[in-house]
């Protein structure tokens, strides 16, 4: 098991990050906040929404596989029912890090999708928000992190993925 801070640091060490579920109507949408923050902090970030051509003034991609050059990590900011499809696409593409965004409510967390990801070698953070940690953090998110840690919406420990040795 990793601490949440260790898992967040490993995730944020990736420089090419996709955010699924960004909205054309950004106000109050967590995915858009994450997208903007990572972009503003110097990450090469990619918006993913099959129903939008642009988001936040940037090109939007219909799927993870449509992003030229791929990505190293993905923030899932969709409803939980879509998390499984996103994790499955990450596994097919060999993406090693996924963060299921979660604020006060259910967020994007789907426990079966998280388990599937981990069993396929993906480091999955199932709760909280990248904006609560390290270089992506701001004061408001740090306060939210404190309170959401008490409720369990920001996990204290993250199970490590199953590492599969490939034999030739």
C-alpha positions in Angstrom: 0.0 0.0 0.0 1.1 3.5 -0.8 0.2 6.6 1.2 -2.0 9.0 -0.7 0.8 11.5 -0.8 3.1 8.9 -2.4 0.5 7.9 -5.0 -0.3 11.5 -5.8 3.4 12.3 -6.2 3.9 9.4 -8.6 0.9 10.5 -10.6 1.9 14.1 -10.8 5.5 13.1 -11.9 3.9 12.3 -15.3 4.0 15.3 -17.6 1.5 14.2 -20.4 -1.9 13.9 -18.7 -5.4 13.5 -20.2 -8.5 14.6 -18.5 -11.7 12.7 -19.5 -15.1 14.2 -19.0 -14.2 17.8 -19.4 -17.2 19.8 -20.3 -18.1 22.4 -22.9 -19.9 24.2 -20.1 -17.0 24.5 -17.6 -18.6 26.3 -14.6 -18.6 24.1 -11.6 -17.3 21.1 -13.4 -14.4 19.4 -11.6 -12.8 18.0 -14.7 -12.4 21.5 -16.2 -10.9 22.8 -13.0 -8.3 19.9 -13.0 -7.6 20.5 -16.7 -7.0 24.2 -16.3 -4.9 23.8 -13.2 -2.6 21.2 -14.8 -2.3 23.3 -17.9 -1.5 26.4 -15.9 1.2 24.4 -13.9 3.0 23.5 -17.1 1.7 20.0 -17.8 1.0 18.9 -21.3 -2.7 18.2 -20.8 -5.3 16.8 -23.2 -9.1 17.3 -22.9 -11.2 14.2 -23.7 -14.9 14.4 -24.5 -16.4 12.6 -27.5 -19.1 15.4 -27.8 -16.8 18.4 -28.1 -14.3 19.7 -30.6 -12.8 22.3 -28.2 -12.8 22.7 -24.5 -11.2 25.7 -22.6 -10.1 27.1 -25.9 -8.0 23.9 -26.7 -8.5 21.0 -29.0 -10.6 18.2 -27.5 -10.1 14.5 -28.4 -13.0 12.0 -28.7 -11.0 9.2 -26.9 -7.7 8.5 -25.3 -6.5 6.6 -28.3 -7.0 9.7 -30.5 -4.4 11.7 -28.6 -1.2 12.0 -30.8 1.7 10.4 -29.0 -0.4 9.0 -26.2 -0.3 10.0 -22.5 1.3 8.7 -19.4 -1.6 9.4 -17.0 -5.4 10.0 -17.0 -7.7 11.9 -14.7 -11.2 10.4 -15.0 -13.8 13.1 -14.4 -16.8 11.4 -15.9 -19.8 9.9 -14.0 -18.8 6.6 -12.3 -20.7 4.6 -14.9 -18.2 5.6 -17.5 -15.1 4.9 -15.4 -15.0 1.3 -16.5 -14.7 2.1 -20.2 -12.0 4.7 -19.5 -10.0 2.2 -17.4 -10.4 -0.5 -20.0 -9.1 1.9 -22.7 -6.1 2.8 -20.4 -5.3 -0.9 -20.0 -5.4 -1.4 -23.8 -3.1 1.6 -24.3 -0.6 0.7 -21.6 -1.3 3.9 -19.6 0.1 3.3 -16.1 -1.6 5.9 -13.9 -5.2 6.8 -13.4 -6.9 9.2 -11.0 -10.6 8.9 -10.4 -11.7 12.4 -9.4 -13.8 12.7 -6.3 -14.9 15.7 -4.3 -17.8 15.7 -1.8 -20.0 13.3 -3.6 -19.5 10.0 -5.5 -17.4 11.7 -8.1 -16.0 9.4 -10.8 -15.1 6.6 -8.4 -16.2 3.1 -9.5 -14.7 0.4 -7.2 -14.9 -2.4 -9.8 -13.2 -0.2 -12.4 -10.5 0.6 -9.9 -10.0 -3.1 -9.2 -9.9 -3.9 -12.9 -7.3 -1.3 -13.4 -5.1 -2.5 -10.5 -5.3 -6.1 -11.7 -4.1 -4.9 -15.1 -1.0 -3.1 -13.7 -2.5 0.4 -13.5 -1.8 2.6 -10.5 -5.3 3.8 -9.6 -6.1 6.6 -7.2 -9.8 6.3 -6.3 -10.7 9.6 -4.7 -9.6 13.1 -4.1 -8.3 15.5 -6.7 -4.9 16.2 -8.2 -5.4 19.9 -7.3 -5.1 18.9 -3.6 -1.5 17.8 -3.9 2.1 19.0 -4.6 2.6 21.5 -7.3 -1.0 21.4 -8.4 -2.4 22.4 -5.0 -4.0 25.7 -4.0 -5.2 26.8 -0.5 -8.9 26.0 -1.2 -8.1 22.5 -2.4 -5.8 21.9 0.6 -8.7 22.8 3.0 -11.0 20.5 1.0 -8.4 17.7 1.2 -8.4 18.0 5.0 -12.2 17.7 5.3 -12.7 15.1 2.6 -9.9 12.9 4.1 -12.1 12.8 7.3 -15.1 11.5 5.2 -13.1 9.0 3.3 -13.5 10.8 -0.1 -9.7 11.3 -0.1 -8.3 7.9 0.7 -5.4 7.6 3.1 -3.8 4.6 1.5 -3.8 3.4 -2.1 -3.4 -0.3 -3.1 -0.6 -0.9 -5.5 -1.3 -2.4 -8.9 -0.6 -6.0 -9.7 2.7 -6.2 -11.5 2.7 -8.8 -14.2 6.0 -10.1 -15.4 6.1 -10.7 -19.1 8.1 -13.8 -20.0 9.6 -14.2 -23.5 
